[in-house]
Structure formats: structure tokens, C-alpha cells
Amino acid sequence: MTRYTDVPARLGESALSDGRVLGWAEWGPSDGAPVLLCSGAATSRWLGFGAGVVEALGVRLVSVDRPGLGVSTPDPGRTFSDFAGDMRQ
């Protein structure tokens, strides 16, 4: 089987204050400078390329499943402000 994604260094799920689940993945050193990746339409926390770059740059790339994608719980009617609130948690 061909794999089209880079395996993350760390992978998990976090419970949000309203009971929803947020899926996330991290690449790069755990003590690296944190950078949040907000993926585009119909994509998830999985990277298809470039994982080696973050290691070389000393960046801890944190990618999340948007609501309703991957393991993240759907949130109908959400707004950009709602998503920002999720990221603060």
C-alpha cells in the first residue's frame, strides 16, 4: 500500500470546553517554535509533504482537523471566531 502522508511525531485528540473533540498532529521538535497550520478545504491534520522541512527549521508544526473533518466533532453554524476560540483552548 502506498502512503501519501508523512507520519506525525505526535498525534492526539483534545476535549474542548463544550464537549467537542479536536484532532491534532505535530511535526518537528517538541520544543520548537510553535506554528499553527489551518488546513484548506476538505483537508485534515495529515501532511502530504514537507514534514522534513520543519525539523530542519526547528519548527513545531501543529495541524488540526477542522470541525467535522478527521476525528474533530462537527460544529454546524460555526464562525471564524468560533474556530479561533477552539485554537485558544
N, C-alpha and C positions, 0 to 999 in steps of 0.2 A: 504494500500500500504506500502511495506517495503522500508525504506530509507537506502541506503548503504553509504551515505556520511555524514560527520559532517557539520552542518550549520556554515558558517564562521561568525566571529564577524563583519567583514566589507567586502563588496563586491562592485566592481566597474569596470569601464572601463576608460582608459586614451587615449587621442588622441596623436599620435606620430607626429613628425615634418613632415613626408612625407604623412600624412593624414590617415595612417592606425590606427586601433583601437587595443589596448592591454587590454585584460580582466585580472583582478587580484582578489585575495581574500586574506584576512588576518585572522589569528587566534592569540589569545594571547592578552596581554595588549598592547594598542596603544603606550605606552611609553617604551615598552620592547626593548631589544637588537634586531635589525633587522637581520633576516636570510632569504636569498632568496632561495626558493625551485624551482629548474628547473626540472620539472617532466619528466618521461621517455616516451618511445614510446607510442603514441596513448592515452595518458592521458592528463588531463586538470588541471585547478586550484583547482578542488574539492578534498578534502582529504577523503579517505575511513576509516581512523582510526588515532588515536593518537592526536587528537586536544587537549585533556585534558592535555597532557604532556607539551605542550608549555606554557600553563597558569602557571603550577607549576614551570617551569624553568624561567619564566619571559621573555620569548622569543616572539617577534612579528614575526611570520612566514608569509612571503609574497610568495604566489604561483601565477604563471602566466599561462595563456593559451598561448602556443607556437603558432606562426603564422599558421593560417589555422585550429586551433582547438578551441573549445568553441566559444567565441564571438570575438576572435582575427582574424583580417583580414589576409588572405593568403599573402605570400610573396615568390612567386616562385623564385628559384635561390638563396635564402638566404644562408649566410655562418654563421659560428660560430661567426665571428667578427661582422656581422650584428646583431645577437641576443644580443651580449654584448652591442652594441650601443643602442639597444632598452631598455635594462635594465638600462643603464645610464640615459635615459630620465625619 
